[in-house]
């Protein structure tokens, strides 16, 4: 296993049907990347269309100091402005792929076949497939070499219906993440308390429920990759 991870980010800057900005939930990238880089890994950033990645302004409202530190890092922000497109990425260069969230991903992650193919190839080489919060919708339609769904029969978590209702966006999103994970055969579970960190590890598939879970997802990915050495 090499020491390079691929971070997937949204290009969607606005909810299609309401006048409200969306984009990357900044902490879900920052907290994961900060942890894996401290563990000796490097990262590349990819998005469905490549290029510019918007940041959801709501993710800054209660952002901790670490998020602001990265937000003020010009090198990091420049990378968000010039992400790779899937066609520029070679799957065999990465030991893991990690899907970040933010509501924007609901529109550009689920049906992106080049990202699905990258994920399948990383998975079938023994790499980790990880996602947090809404980012898990990027896993919904991934099919493996035998044409079975990646999620079928696998233990998984992601943004819950309860949390979606609490942020009052359950009628705005095109579908509910928890419902669709179950519809794909995923064995969904969640924390007893909304917003509490919660991570599910099913072999190489590692998922987190909400923004607070990002660091714990990173720690689980690091443990998995270290076991593969």
N, CA, C and O of each residue as an XYZ file, in Angstrom:
916
protein
N       0.839     -1.199      0.000
C       0.000      0.000      0.000
C       0.877      1.253      0.000
O       1.798      1.388      0.806
N       0.565      2.171     -0.931
C       1.300      3.429     -0.913
C       0.679      4.375      0.116
O      -0.292      4.028      0.789
N       1.246      5.555      0.223
C       0.847      6.488      1.276
C       0.052      7.670      0.721
O       0.102      8.772      1.268
N      -0.679      7.433     -0.368
C      -1.426      8.525     -0.988
C      -2.927      8.221     -0.959
O      -3.356      7.115     -1.287
N      -3.717      9.226     -0.559
C      -5.172      9.087     -0.452
C      -5.845     10.091     -1.383
O      -5.304     11.163     -1.654
N      -7.028      9.731     -1.865
C      -7.789     10.586     -2.778
C      -9.011     11.123     -2.043
O      -9.812     10.359     -1.505
N      -9.142     12.450     -2.025
C     -10.230     13.125     -1.320
C     -11.230     13.651     -2.351
O     -10.855     14.404     -3.249
N     -12.504     13.256     -2.226
C     -13.541     13.632     -3.195
C     -14.384     14.766     -2.620
O     -14.863     14.688     -1.489
N     -14.559     15.829     -3.422
C     -15.250     17.052     -3.009
C     -16.309     17.432     -4.042
O     -16.197     17.066     -5.212
N     -17.322     18.157     -3.616
C     -18.405     18.562     -4.514
C     -18.062     19.816     -5.324
O     -17.242     20.635     -4.910
N     -18.702     19.945     -6.479
C     -18.646     21.192     -7.256
C     -19.930     22.015     -7.138
O     -20.005     23.114     -7.688
N     -20.937     21.503     -6.432
C     -22.253     22.152     -6.386
C     -22.247     23.323     -5.415
O     -22.019     23.146     -4.218
N     -22.497     24.511     -5.932
C     -22.393     25.735     -5.135
C     -23.732     26.245     -4.602
O     -23.757     27.083     -3.700
N     -24.861     25.743     -5.156
C     -26.175     26.275     -4.777
C     -27.217     25.169     -4.849
O     -27.186     24.323     -5.744
N     -28.136     25.189     -3.896
C     -29.282     24.290     -3.983
C     -30.053     24.617     -5.253
O     -30.343     25.787     -5.503
N     -30.389     23.628     -6.054
C     -31.044     23.928     -7.335
C     -32.378     24.662     -7.205
O     -32.721     25.469     -8.070
N     -33.139     24.394     -6.136
C     -34.512     24.902     -6.069
C     -34.748     25.996     -5.037
O     -35.863     26.506     -4.932
N     -33.730     26.367     -4.277
C     -33.883     27.462     -3.321
C     -32.667     28.389     -3.402
O     -31.599     27.991     -3.869
N     -32.845     29.618     -2.944
C     -31.752     30.591     -2.991
C     -30.899     30.457     -1.742
O     -31.000     31.248     -0.804
N     -30.066     29.447     -1.756
C     -29.184     29.179     -0.616
C     -27.912     28.499     -1.130
O     -27.956     27.583     -1.952
N     -26.791     28.978     -0.618
C     -25.504     28.407     -1.032
C     -25.278     27.059     -0.363
O     -25.753     26.813      0.746
N     -24.547     26.192     -1.053
C     -24.077     24.956     -0.453
C     -22.635     24.740     -0.919
O     -21.973     25.687     -1.343
N     -22.151     23.512     -0.842
C     -20.773     23.229     -1.206
C     -20.161     22.249     -0.226
O     -20.873     21.533      0.479
N     -18.849     22.220     -0.186
C     -18.121     21.362      0.745
C     -18.383     21.780      2.185
O     -18.330     22.968      2.503
N     -18.666     20.812      3.063
C     -18.675     21.092      4.494
C     -17.221     21.048      4.936
O     -16.634     19.975      5.081
N     -16.646     22.230      5.150
C     -15.195     22.373      5.226
C     -14.550     21.408      6.218
O     -13.543     20.775      5.900
N     -15.121     21.291      7.415
C     -14.513     20.463      8.439
C     -14.374     19.006      8.044
O     -13.487     18.310      8.537
N     -15.250     18.536      7.153
C     -15.195     17.128      6.764
C     -13.979     16.831      5.890
O     -13.523     15.689      5.828
N     -13.463     17.832      5.228
C     -12.180     17.676      4.536
C     -11.028     17.936      5.495
O     -10.097     17.137      5.588
N     -11.094     19.053      6.207
C      -9.990     19.512      7.047
C      -9.626     18.493      8.135
O      -8.452     18.163      8.308
N     -10.614     18.004      8.856
C     -10.322     17.135      9.995
C      -9.784     15.787      9.538
O      -8.916     15.208     10.191
N     -10.291     15.290      8.432
C      -9.764     14.032      7.878
C      -8.338     14.219      7.374
O      -7.445     13.446      7.720
N      -8.130     15.246      6.559
C      -6.812     15.449      5.942
C      -5.761     15.776      6.999
O      -4.632     15.290      6.924
N      -6.126     16.594      7.980
C      -5.175     16.928      9.037
C      -4.689     15.656      9.737
O      -3.497     15.511     10.010
N      -5.604     14.746     10.023
C      -5.244     13.513     10.732
C      -4.374     12.597      9.877
O      -3.372     12.067     10.357
N      -4.753     12.408      8.606
C      -3.980     11.462      7.779
C      -2.609     12.022      7.424
O      -1.644     11.266      7.312
N      -2.509     13.340      7.245
C      -1.200     13.918      6.954
C      -0.273     13.788      8.153
O       0.917     13.524      7.986
N      -0.801     13.971      9.360
C       0.018     13.788     10.563
C       0.486     12.345     10.699
O       1.497     12.074     11.347
N      -0.256     11.410     10.083
C       0.116      9.992     10.120
C       1.046      9.614      8.969
O       1.390      8.443      8.808
N       1.455     10.600      8.168
C       2.437     10.342      7.129
C       1.892     10.120      5.738
O       2.642      9.750      4.834
N       0.586     10.340      5.542
C      -0.014     10.177      4.220
C      -0.059     11.519      3.476
O      -0.046     12.583      4.095
N      -0.111     11.452      2.158
C      -0.343     12.635      1.336
C      -1.700     12.490      0.656
O      -2.249     11.392      0.571
N      -2.234     13.612      0.173
C      -3.571     13.573     -0.431
C      -3.593     14.332     -1.749
O      -2.819     15.261     -1.977
N      -4.507     13.901     -2.602
C      -4.906     14.657     -3.783
C      -6.401     14.923     -3.674
O      -7.130     14.171     -3.028
N      -6.850     16.002     -4.312
C      -8.259     16.383     -4.283
C      -8.870     16.219     -5.671
O      -8.301     16.660     -6.670
N     -10.033     15.581     -5.718
C     -10.742     15.366     -6.982
C     -12.197     15.778     -6.780
O     -12.723     15.692     -5.670
N     -12.837     16.222     -7.842
C     -14.259     16.558     -7.802
C     -14.913     16.060     -9.083
O     -14.211     15.814    -10.064
N     -16.236     15.902     -9.106
C     -16.888     15.325    -10.274
C     -16.546     16.035    -11.585
O     -16.367     15.385    -12.615
N     -16.455     17.356    -11.547
C     -16.157     18.116    -12.769
C     -14.726     18.637    -12.802
O     -14.295     19.202    -13.807
N     -13.986     18.452    -11.708
C     -12.667     19.062    -11.607
C     -12.784     20.559    -11.363
O     -13.873     21.126    -11.448
N     -11.659     21.195    -11.060
C     -11.650     22.641    -10.890
C     -12.172     23.095     -9.540
O     -11.855     22.500     -8.510
N     -12.969     24.147     -9.547
C     -13.347     24.890     -8.344
C     -14.299     24.117     -7.439
O     -15.273     23.526     -7.905
N     -14.008     24.128     -6.149
C     -14.869     23.546     -5.120
C     -15.348     24.662     -4.193
O     -14.531     25.294     -3.524
N     -16.666     24.917     -4.142
C     -17.197     25.937     -3.231
C     -17.259     25.404     -1.803
O     -17.357     24.196     -1.590
N     -17.203     26.303     -0.833
C     -17.352     25.941      0.577
C     -18.719     26.403      1.064
O     -19.107     27.554      0.861
N     -19.440     25.500      1.704
C     -20.743     25.845      2.263
C     -20.538     26.873      3.375
O     -19.872     26.568      4.364
N     -21.094     28.087      3.244
C     -20.885     29.104      4.274
C     -21.409     28.681      5.639
O     -20.913     29.144      6.666
N     -22.417     27.796      5.658
C     -22.940     27.336      6.949
C     -21.893     26.528      7.717
O     -21.955     26.441      8.943
N     -20.938     25.940      7.004
C     -19.919     25.132      7.682
C     -18.912     25.995      8.431
O     -18.102     25.484      9.204
N     -18.964     27.304      8.201
C     -18.056     28.218      8.894
C     -18.698     28.867     10.120
O     -18.008     29.505     10.915
N     -19.998     28.709     10.276
C     -20.707     29.447     11.329
C     -20.249     29.060     12.728
O     -20.139     29.909     13.612
N     -19.980     27.766     12.921
C     -19.510     27.324     14.238
C     -18.198     26.557     14.083
O     -17.920     25.624     14.836
N     -17.407     26.957     13.109
C     -16.178     26.234     12.802
C     -15.152     26.376     13.925
O     -14.972     27.465     14.469
N     -14.477     25.273     14.274
C     -13.410     25.355     15.270
C     -12.161     26.013     14.694
O     -12.084     26.282     13.495
N     -11.196     26.265     15.553
C      -9.980     26.971     15.132
C      -9.251     26.254     14.001
O      -8.689     26.900     13.117
N      -9.257     24.909     14.023
C      -8.549     24.160     12.983
C      -9.104     24.480     11.597
O      -8.343     24.625     10.640
N     -10.419     24.590     11.489
C     -11.038     24.902     10.194
C     -10.589     26.274      9.697
O     -10.275     26.438      8.518
N     -10.558     27.260     10.597
C     -10.140     28.610     10.207
C      -8.657     28.635      9.829
O      -8.250     29.373      8.931
N      -7.871     27.838     10.509
C      -6.449     27.745     10.170
C      -6.270     27.275      8.720
O      -5.458     27.826      7.977
N      -7.023     26.270      8.337
C      -6.940     25.769      6.958
C      -7.586     26.755      5.971
O      -7.099     26.938      4.856
N      -8.678     27.377      6.394
C      -9.354     28.353      5.533
C      -8.425     29.506      5.181
O      -8.517     30.078      4.095
N      -7.527     29.845      6.108
C      -6.570     30.933      5.886
C      -5.272     30.465      5.225
O      -4.353     31.259      5.023
N      -5.200     29.187      4.895
C      -4.010     28.615      4.251
C      -4.164     28.737      2.738
O      -4.951     28.010      2.132
N      -3.417     29.651      2.131
C      -3.593     29.925      0.701
C      -3.292     28.704     -0.158
O      -3.952     28.483     -1.174
N      -2.306     27.912      0.238
C      -1.954     26.728     -0.553
C      -3.116     25.735     -0.583
O      -3.431     25.176     -1.634
N      -3.751     25.516      0.568
C      -4.902     24.618      0.632
C      -6.069     25.166     -0.183
O      -6.690     24.435     -0.955
N      -6.366     26.454     -0.009
C      -7.494     27.050     -0.731
C      -7.258     27.048     -2.244
O      -8.197     26.881     -3.023
N      -6.016     27.232     -2.647
C      -5.703     27.157     -4.077
C      -5.941     25.757     -4.619
O      -6.365     25.597     -5.764
N      -5.669     24.740     -3.804
C      -5.935     23.371     -4.240
C      -7.441     23.138     -4.387
O      -7.870     22.416     -5.288
N      -8.241     23.740     -3.514
C      -9.693     23.620     -3.650
C     -10.187     24.329     -4.910
O     -11.239     23.984     -5.449
N      -9.443     25.299     -5.368
C      -9.824     26.019     -6.580
C      -9.408     25.325     -7.851
O      -9.796     25.746     -8.940
N      -8.628     24.269     -7.737
C      -8.093     23.607     -8.937
C      -7.992     22.105     -8.712
O      -6.932     21.509     -8.904
N      -9.119     21.488     -8.296
C      -9.104     20.050     -8.043
C      -8.970     19.265     -9.348
O      -9.280     19.765    -10.429
N      -8.508     18.045     -9.221
C      -8.404     17.152    -10.369
C      -9.795     16.723    -10.823
O     -10.734     16.698    -10.027
N      -9.924     16.389    -12.089
C     -11.132     15.714    -12.564
C     -10.872     14.209    -12.532
O      -9.714     13.793    -12.556
N     -11.920     13.382    -12.479
C     -11.712     11.942    -12.394
C     -10.834     11.381    -13.518
O     -10.083     10.429    -13.304
N     -10.929     11.969    -14.706
C     -10.135     11.481    -15.829
C      -8.639     11.723    -15.677
O      -7.834     11.114    -16.381
N      -8.268     12.608    -14.761
C      -6.851     12.883    -14.508
C      -6.254     11.976    -13.433
O      -5.064     12.066    -13.132
N      -7.069     11.114    -12.865
C      -6.666     10.318    -11.708
C      -6.442      8.864    -12.109
O      -7.244      8.285    -12.843
N      -5.358      8.282    -11.629
C      -5.087      6.854    -11.825
C      -5.311      6.131    -10.498
O      -4.634      6.402     -9.506
N      -6.267      5.212    -10.497
C      -6.679      4.555     -9.260
C      -5.531      3.830     -8.575
O      -5.485      3.764     -7.346
N      -4.604      3.285     -9.354
C      -3.552      2.469     -8.741
C      -2.522      3.286     -7.969
O      -1.609      2.722     -7.366
N      -2.662      4.604     -7.983
C      -1.758      5.457     -7.210
C      -2.245      5.703     -5.784
O      -1.553      6.354     -5.001
N      -3.435      5.186     -5.436
C      -4.052      5.533     -4.155
C      -4.394      4.288     -3.336
O      -4.840      3.273     -3.871
N      -4.173      4.395     -2.033
C      -4.513      3.290     -1.137
C      -5.881      3.479     -0.484
O      -6.371      2.575      0.192
N      -6.498      4.638     -0.676
C      -7.831      4.881     -0.124
C      -8.489      6.032     -0.872
O      -7.819      6.890     -1.448
N      -9.821      6.027     -0.848
C     -10.612      7.145     -1.373
C     -11.591      7.548     -0.283
O     -12.170      6.698      0.395
N     -11.770      8.854     -0.122
C     -12.613      9.389      0.958
C     -13.554     10.439      0.389
O     -13.111     11.433     -0.187
N     -14.854     10.215      0.551
C     -15.882     11.134      0.067
C     -16.306     12.078      1.195
O     -16.839     11.636      2.213
N     -16.069     13.371      1.008
C     -16.527     14.381      1.951
C     -17.990     14.720      1.678
O     -18.554     14.329      0.656
N     -18.595     15.458      2.619
C     -19.997     15.817      2.475
C     -20.223     17.302      2.266
O     -19.410     18.008      1.669
N     -21.357     17.744      2.781
C     -21.950     19.019      2.393
C     -23.127     18.677      1.492
O     -23.033     17.754      0.683
N     -24.221     19.394      1.615
C     -25.423     19.000      0.871
C     -25.239     19.002     -0.641
O     -25.971     18.316     -1.354
N     -24.273     19.763     -1.137
C     -24.064     19.807     -2.586
C     -23.812     18.448     -3.212
O     -24.146     18.226     -4.376
N     -23.224     17.536     -2.447
C     -22.887     16.219     -2.996
C     -24.122     15.440     -3.411
O     -24.032     14.530     -4.235
N     -25.285     15.786     -2.846
C     -26.523     15.068     -3.183
C     -26.830     15.163     -4.674
O     -27.513     14.306     -5.234
N     -26.314     16.222     -5.312
C     -26.613     16.423     -6.723
C     -25.498     15.955     -7.659
O     -25.778     15.610     -8.807
N     -24.241     15.933     -7.202
C     -23.193     15.578     -8.179
C     -22.375     14.336     -7.837
O     -21.479     13.967     -8.595
N     -22.665     13.683     -6.707
C     -21.937     12.444     -6.383
C     -22.615     11.160     -6.884
O     -21.935     10.320     -7.474
N     -23.935     10.973     -6.671
C     -24.503      9.630     -6.838
C     -24.363      9.027     -8.234
O     -24.223      7.810     -8.359
N     -24.397      9.835     -9.275
C     -24.429      9.284    -10.626
C     -23.148      9.544    -11.418
O     -23.144      9.430    -12.644
N     -22.065      9.891    -10.727
C     -20.809     10.162    -11.435
C     -20.059      8.852    -11.670
O     -19.393      8.330    -10.775
N     -20.180      8.340    -12.881
C     -19.606      7.025    -13.180
C     -18.075      7.002    -13.147
O     -17.510      6.002    -12.704
N     -17.375      8.055    -13.593
C     -15.909      8.014    -13.460
C     -15.439      7.887    -12.001
O     -14.472      7.177    -11.726
N     -16.114      8.568    -11.072
C     -15.768      8.411     -9.662
C     -16.096      7.003     -9.165
O     -15.346      6.420     -8.382
N     -17.214      6.469     -9.625
C     -17.591      5.106     -9.244
C     -16.534      4.112     -9.707
O     -16.181      3.188     -8.974
N     -16.033      4.299    -10.916
C     -15.027      3.386    -11.454
C     -13.715      3.504    -10.679
O     -13.078      2.493    -10.387
N     -13.309      4.722    -10.348
C     -12.102      4.900     -9.526
C     -12.252      4.182     -8.185
O     -11.334      3.506     -7.721
N     -13.419      4.342     -7.576
C     -13.662      3.729     -6.269
C     -13.636      2.209     -6.374
O     -13.034      1.533     -5.539
N     -14.289      1.674     -7.402
C     -14.301      0.219     -7.585
C     -12.878     -0.318     -7.699
O     -12.538     -1.333     -7.092
N     -12.057      0.366     -8.473
C     -10.698     -0.128     -8.692
C      -9.850     -0.041     -7.428
O      -9.062     -0.943     -7.144
N     -10.010      1.042     -6.668
C      -9.287      1.148     -5.396
C      -9.747      0.044     -4.442
O      -8.926     -0.594     -3.783
N     -11.049     -0.178     -4.372
C     -11.612     -1.207     -3.501
C     -11.104     -2.594     -3.887
O     -10.710     -3.376     -3.021
N     -11.113     -2.893     -5.156
C     -10.767     -4.245     -5.587
C      -9.264     -4.515     -5.515
O      -8.828     -5.657     -5.659
N      -8.479     -3.472     -5.295
C      -7.040     -3.659     -5.037
C      -6.753     -3.763     -3.533
O      -5.596     -3.859     -3.125
N      -7.800     -3.744     -2.722
C      -7.624     -3.856     -1.279
C      -7.537     -2.536     -0.553
O      -7.247     -2.504      0.643
N      -7.787     -1.429     -1.264
C      -7.744     -0.117     -0.638
C      -8.984      0.157      0.192
O      -9.983     -0.556      0.101
N      -8.901      1.198      1.001
C     -10.040      1.596      1.835
C     -10.983      2.497      1.043
O     -10.543      3.340      0.261
N     -12.277      2.309      1.256
C     -13.306      3.201      0.723
C     -13.995      3.833      1.917
O     -14.614      3.139      2.724
N     -13.889      5.156      2.032
C     -14.403      5.866      3.209
C     -15.279      7.030      2.776
O     -15.119      7.576      1.684
N     -16.207      7.398      3.648
C     -17.093      8.529      3.377
C     -17.660      9.013      4.698
O     -17.716      8.268      5.676
N     -18.082     10.273      4.714
C     -18.677     10.835      5.928
C     -19.912     11.638      5.579
O     -19.975     12.279      4.530
N     -20.906     11.600      6.477
C     -22.092     12.448      6.383
C     -22.802     12.241      5.045
O     -23.073     11.099      4.676
N     -23.112     13.314      4.306
C     -23.742     13.155      2.998
C     -22.806     12.550      1.958
O     -23.262     12.069      0.920
N     -21.501     12.568      2.226
C     -20.553     12.007      1.264
C     -20.821     10.553      0.928
O     -20.418     10.072     -0.131
N     -21.513      9.839      1.839
C     -21.798      8.422      1.579
C     -22.685      8.228      0.351
O     -22.747      7.123     -0.189
N     -23.378      9.288     -0.103
C     -24.217      9.119     -1.300
C     -23.363      8.820     -2.535
O     -23.876      8.311     -3.531
N     -22.069      9.130     -2.477
C     -21.175      8.765     -3.562
C     -20.983      7.271     -3.697
O     -20.498      6.800     -4.726
N     -21.357      6.514     -2.670
C     -21.199      5.064     -2.671
C     -22.457      4.335     -3.146
O     -22.411      3.133     -3.408
N     -23.572      5.046     -3.259
C     -24.866      4.391     -3.476
C     -24.904      3.503     -4.714
O     -25.465      2.407     -4.666
N     -24.326      3.949     -5.807
C     -24.502      3.259     -7.083
C     -23.238      2.582     -7.589
O     -23.156      2.221     -8.762
N     -22.249      2.405     -6.714
C     -21.008      1.753     -7.123
C     -21.242      0.256     -7.256
O     -21.704     -0.406     -6.326
N     -20.911     -0.262     -8.435
C     -21.008     -1.701     -8.672
C     -19.612     -2.290     -8.769
O     -18.696     -1.672     -9.312
N     -19.464     -3.499     -8.233
C     -18.191     -4.192     -8.249
C     -18.039     -4.994     -9.540
O     -18.929     -4.998    -10.391
N     -16.911     -5.664     -9.672
C     -16.630     -6.404    -10.897
C     -17.658     -7.470    -11.206
O     -17.867     -7.809    -12.371
N     -18.317     -8.014    -10.162
C     -19.349     -9.039    -10.387
C     -20.736     -8.430    -10.543
O     -21.737     -9.145    -10.528
N     -20.796     -7.103    -10.692
C     -22.034     -6.348    -10.918
C     -22.900     -6.208     -9.667
O     -24.029     -5.726     -9.753
N     -22.389     -6.623     -8.506
C     -23.130     -6.421     -7.254
C     -22.837     -5.022     -6.723
O     -21.797     -4.435     -7.021
N     -23.770     -4.501     -5.933
C     -23.575     -3.181     -5.337
C     -22.563     -3.260     -4.199
O     -22.590     -4.195     -3.399
N     -21.675     -2.279     -4.133
C     -20.684     -2.204     -3.065
C     -21.338     -2.272     -1.690
O     -20.803     -2.905     -0.780
N     -22.505     -1.615     -1.530
C     -23.127     -1.483     -0.215
C     -23.947     -2.695      0.204
O     -24.288     -2.823      1.380
N     -24.271     -3.583     -0.721
C     -25.192     -4.676     -0.410
C     -24.619     -5.581      0.684
O     -23.536     -6.150      0.543
N     -25.377     -5.695      1.774
C     -24.969     -6.556      2.871
C     -23.841     -6.001      3.727
O     -23.297     -6.712      4.572
N     -23.484     -4.742      3.518
C     -22.378     -4.141      4.279
C     -22.939     -3.219      5.360
O     -23.966     -2.565      5.176
N     -22.239     -3.187      6.486
C     -22.627     -2.285      7.572
C     -22.175     -0.864      7.228
O     -21.045     -0.654      6.790
N     -23.059      0.095      7.429
C     -22.807      1.451      6.935
C     -23.558      2.471      7.784
O     -24.566      2.151      8.415
N     -23.050      3.706      7.790
C     -23.779      4.819      8.384
C     -23.675      6.025      7.448
O     -23.023      5.964      6.405
N     -24.320      7.103      7.833
C     -24.336      8.338      7.050
C     -25.343      9.285      7.685
O     -25.957      8.949      8.698
N     -25.514     10.443      7.110
C     -26.390     11.464      7.689
C     -27.790     10.898      7.881
O     -28.396     10.387      6.940
N     -28.302     10.994      9.113
C     -29.561     10.339      9.456
C     -30.769     11.185      9.064
O     -30.670     12.398      8.878
N     -31.913     10.510      8.944
C     -33.161     11.232      8.682
C     -33.445     12.233      9.798
O     -33.921     13.338      9.538
N     -33.156     11.850     11.034
C     -33.378     12.752     12.172
C     -32.558     14.027     12.017
O     -33.073     15.128     12.214
N     -31.285     13.881     11.665
C     -30.419     15.052     11.504
C     -30.894     15.922     10.336
O     -30.852     17.150     10.419
N     -31.341     15.292      9.260
C     -31.831     16.061      8.105
C     -33.052     16.891      8.486
O     -33.204     18.029      8.041
N     -33.916     16.314      9.308
C     -35.093     17.058      9.766
C     -34.691     18.188     10.714
O     -35.283     19.266     10.687
N     -33.691     17.938     11.544
C     -33.249     18.966     12.487
C     -32.660     20.181     11.784
O     -32.782     21.299     12.285
N     -32.018     19.983     10.621
C     -31.494     21.130      9.872
C     -32.527     21.675      8.885
O     -32.244     22.591      8.112
N     -33.730     21.095      8.926
C     -34.884     21.566      8.142
C     -34.613     21.553      6.636
O     -35.030     22.453      5.908
N     -33.907     20.516      6.189
C     -33.651     20.371      4.756
C     -34.193     19.051      4.211
O     -33.905     18.678      3.074
N     -34.969     18.356      5.018
C     -35.493     17.052      4.587
C     -36.466     17.178      3.416
O     -36.681     16.215      2.680
N     -37.055     18.365      3.243
C     -37.972     18.560      2.105
C     -37.262     19.205      0.915
O     -37.863     19.386     -0.143
N     -35.984     19.553      1.085
C     -35.210     20.232      0.035
C     -34.326     19.254     -0.727
O     -34.166     19.368     -1.942
N     -33.758     18.303     -0.017
C     -32.852     17.345     -0.660
C     -33.629     16.420     -1.585
O     -34.815     16.180     -1.358
N     -32.978     15.894     -2.632
C     -33.679     15.038     -3.590
C     -34.046     13.673     -3.032
O     -34.916     12.995     -3.578
N     -33.394     13.262     -1.950
C     -33.708     11.995     -1.282
C     -33.081     12.048      0.110
O     -32.260     12.918      0.400
N     -33.473     11.119      0.953
C     -32.912     11.034      2.291
C     -31.804      9.986      2.305
O     -32.011      8.838      1.911
N     -30.637     10.398      2.761
C     -29.449      9.553      2.716
C     -29.675      8.219      3.417
O     -29.366      7.164      2.863
N     -30.211      8.262      4.625
C     -30.431      7.031      5.395
C     -31.318      6.056      4.622
O     -31.029      4.861      4.569
N     -32.389      6.561      4.027
C     -33.303      5.690      3.278
C     -32.603      5.024      2.105
O     -32.786      3.830      1.865
N     -31.806      5.787      1.377
C     -31.173      5.242      0.166
C     -30.067      4.244      0.501
O     -29.855      3.291     -0.248
N     -29.366      4.444      1.603
C     -28.374      3.451      2.020
C     -29.062      2.109      2.264
O     -28.555      1.061      1.864
N     -30.217      2.152      2.922
C     -30.982      0.928      3.154
C     -31.518      0.321      1.877
O     -31.550     -0.900      1.724
N     -31.943      1.185      0.953
C     -32.495      0.695     -0.316
C     -31.455     -0.028     -1.158
O     -31.805     -0.860     -1.995
N     -30.178      0.280     -0.945
C     -29.111     -0.396     -1.689
C     -28.617     -1.651     -0.971
O     -27.620     -2.248     -1.376
N     -29.307     -2.046      0.081
C     -28.906     -3.252      0.806
C     -27.933     -3.005      1.928
O     -27.434     -3.952      2.536
N     -27.647     -1.728      2.219
C     -26.758     -1.423      3.321
C     -27.430     -1.663      4.664
O     -28.626     -1.416      4.815
N     -26.670     -2.142      5.634
C     -27.186     -2.373      6.989
C     -26.871     -1.126      7.813
O     -25.803     -1.001      8.411
N     -27.842     -0.205      7.822
C     -27.629      1.132      8.384
C     -27.756      1.131      9.903
O     -28.625      0.467     10.467
N     -26.872      1.888     10.555
C     -27.010      2.165     11.986
C     -26.561      3.590     12.246
O     -25.913      4.202     11.398
N     -26.900      4.125     13.417
C     -26.564      5.512     13.745
C     -26.379      5.649     15.249
O     -26.733      4.753     16.015
N     -25.825      6.773     15.658
C     -25.650      7.067     17.078
C     -27.007      7.298     17.740
O     -27.963      7.712     17.085
N     -27.081      7.031     19.034
C     -28.325      7.285     19.767
C     -28.650      8.777     19.794
O     -29.818      9.163     19.756
N     -27.613      9.614     19.859
C     -27.813     11.060     19.916
C     -27.422     11.700     18.594
O     -26.311     11.473     18.116
N     -28.320     12.512     17.974
C     -27.940     13.237     16.767
C     -26.697     14.089     17.014
O     -26.521     14.645     18.098
N     -25.854     14.184     16.018
C     -24.626     14.990     16.014
C     -23.470     14.353     16.782
O     -22.359     14.883     16.759
N     -23.703     13.240     17.454
C     -22.596     12.567     18.146
C     -21.707     11.866     17.117
O     -22.218     11.358     16.118
N     -20.388     11.825     17.337
C     -19.513     11.095     16.420
C     -19.908      9.624     16.374
O     -20.181      9.010     17.405
N     -19.936      9.068     15.163
C     -20.309      7.661     15.003
C     -19.692      7.142     13.708
O     -19.900      7.708     12.635
N     -18.931      6.060     13.829
C     -18.236      5.484     12.683
C     -18.519      3.988     12.625
O     -18.532      3.307     13.650
N     -18.744      3.491     11.419
C     -18.947      2.064     11.191
C     -17.811      1.548     10.321
O     -17.539      2.095      9.252
N     -17.150      0.491     10.784
C     -16.082     -0.146     10.016
C     -16.551     -1.533      9.582
O     -16.874     -2.373     10.422
N     -16.588     -1.769      8.288
C     -16.908     -3.093      7.745
C     -15.778     -3.469      6.791
O     -15.877     -3.268      5.581
N     -14.719     -4.009      7.349
C     -13.543     -4.305      6.540
C     -12.962     -3.028      5.966
O     -12.623     -2.100      6.700
N     -12.851     -2.989      4.654
C     -12.258     -1.827      3.990
C     -13.253     -0.693      3.781
O     -12.870      0.376      3.306
N     -14.519     -0.902      4.125
C     -15.558      0.128      3.991
C     -15.735      0.824      5.328
O     -16.103      0.196      6.321
N     -15.469      2.131      5.352
C     -15.466      2.904      6.592
C     -16.325      4.154      6.390
O     -16.034      4.981      5.525
N     -17.374      4.285      7.186
C     -18.291      5.411      7.010
C     -18.556      6.109      8.338
O     -18.545      5.482      9.398
N     -18.796      7.429      8.262
C     -19.102      8.243      9.432
C     -20.442      8.932      9.256
O     -20.838      9.259      8.138
N     -21.140      9.151     10.363
C     -22.523      9.631     10.290
C     -22.652     11.112      9.973
O     -23.562     11.504      9.243
N     -21.768     11.941     10.502
C     -21.997     13.389     10.493
C     -20.658     14.121     10.563
O     -19.615     13.475     10.666
N     -20.665     15.458     10.509
C     -19.384     16.185     10.512
C     -18.490     15.851     11.700
O     -17.267     15.824     11.562
N     -19.078     15.599     12.857
C     -18.287     15.306     14.053
C     -17.523     13.992     13.946
O     -16.642     13.716     14.760
N     -17.857     13.179     12.944
C     -17.246     11.861     12.788
C     -15.995     11.874     11.911
O     -15.347     10.838     11.766
N     -15.641     13.002     11.331
C     -14.592     13.042     10.303
C     -13.231     12.569     10.821
O     -12.551     11.788     10.154
N     -12.834     13.033     11.997
C     -11.534     12.623     12.534
C     -11.519     11.130     12.832
O     -10.522     10.457     12.572
N     -12.619     10.606     13.375
C     -12.681      9.184     13.697
C     -12.679      8.326     12.432
O     -12.150      7.215     12.444
N     -13.261      8.825     11.346
C     -13.160      8.114     10.067
C     -11.690      8.047      9.635
O     -11.206      7.000      9.203
N     -10.996      9.173      9.759
C      -9.571      9.202      9.408
C      -8.783      8.189     10.230
O      -7.952      7.457      9.692
N      -9.046      8.148     11.525
C      -8.329      7.219     12.398
C      -8.597      5.773     12.002
O      -7.697      4.934     12.052
N      -9.838      5.479     11.607
C     -10.180      4.120     11.174
C      -9.484      3.772      9.860
O      -9.016      2.647      9.684
N      -9.415      4.726      8.945
C      -8.713      4.503      7.672
C      -7.229      4.242      7.924
O      -6.644      3.336      7.331
N      -6.629      5.033      8.799
C      -5.207      4.854      9.119
C      -4.971      3.457      9.703
O      -4.021      2.772      9.323
N      -5.833      3.045     10.619
C      -5.690      1.699     11.208
C      -5.801      0.620     10.133
O      -5.005     -0.318     10.098
N      -6.788      0.762      9.265
C      -6.973     -0.239      8.203
C      -5.738     -0.312      7.301
O      -5.244     -1.401      7.006
N      -5.249      0.833      6.870
C      -4.096      0.843      5.945
C      -2.833      0.326      6.614
O      -2.025     -0.354      5.981
N      -2.659      0.644      7.889
C      -1.491      0.137      8.600
C      -1.518     -1.382      8.727
O      -0.474     -2.033      8.743
N      -2.735     -1.942      8.818
C      -2.852     -3.418      8.875
C      -2.501     -4.069      7.541
O      -2.154     -5.249      7.491
N      -2.593     -3.286      6.450
C      -2.313     -3.843      5.116
C      -0.835     -3.853      4.768
O      -0.424     -4.443      3.769
N      -0.036     -3.193      5.604
C       1.394     -3.071      5.276
C       2.074     -4.447      5.270
O       3.275     -4.540      5.015
